[in-house]
Amino acid sequence: MIGGKKKERCMQAANLEWEIAAREARCVADREAEGGLQHQLRLKCDELRALAEQHARAYALVTQSRL
């Protein structure tokens, strides 16, 4: 029976190792995905900021021409 318990503990340890490795892999994947999203958000913010500046310049030209 002692051999059976040792085998069972080894199996439990192996299962825990697999579970830990899977969780670590998910964490890495989540961080990479989050980093990609943050990069996309920065690009979109830069795009919107440039668009807002264009609109501000156009508005300034229109209001100056009316004066």
C-alpha positions in Angstrom: 0.0 0.0 0.0 2.9 2.3 0.6 3.9 2.1 -3.0 0.4 3.1 -4.0 0.4 6.2 -1.8 3.8 7.2 -3.1 2.5 6.9 -6.7 -0.6 8.8 -5.8 1.5 11.6 -4.3 3.7 11.7 -7.3 0.6 12.0 -9.6 -0.8 14.8 -7.4 2.6 16.6 -7.6 2.7 16.2 -11.3 -0.8 17.5 -11.7 0.0 20.5 -9.6 3.1 21.2 -11.6 1.0 21.1 -14.8 -1.6 23.3 -13.3 1.1 25.8 -12.2 2.7 25.8 -15.6 -0.7 26.3 -17.3 -1.5 29.2 -15.0 1.9 30.8 -15.7 1.3 30.4 -19.4 -2.1 32.1 -19.1 -0.6 34.9 -17.2 2.1 35.4 -19.8 -0.5 35.3 -22.6 -2.7 37.8 -20.7 0.2 40.2 -20.1 1.1 40.0 -23.8 -2.5 40.6 -24.9 -2.7 43.5 -22.5 0.5 45.0 -23.8 -0.9 44.7 -27.3 -4.1 46.4 -26.3 -2.2 49.2 -24.6 -0.2 49.7 -27.7 -3.3 49.8 -29.9 -4.9 52.3 -27.4 -1.8 54.5 -27.6 -1.9 54.5 -31.4 -5.6 55.3 -31.4 -5.1 58.2 -28.8 -2.3 59.6 -31.0 -4.5 59.4 -34.0 -7.4 61.1 -32.2 -5.0 63.8 -30.8 -3.7 64.5 -34.3 -7.3 64.7 -35.6 -8.3 67.1 -32.8 -5.3 69.3 -33.6 -6.3 69.4 -37.3 -9.9 70.3 -36.4 -8.6 73.0 -34.0 -6.5 74.5 -36.8 -9.3 74.4 -39.3 -11.7 76.0 -36.8 -9.1 78.7 -36.1 -8.8 79.4 -39.8 -12.6 79.6 -40.3 -13.1 81.9 -37.3 -10.2 84.2 -38.4 -11.6 84.4 -41.9 -14.9 85.6 -40.5 -13.4 88.4 -38.6 
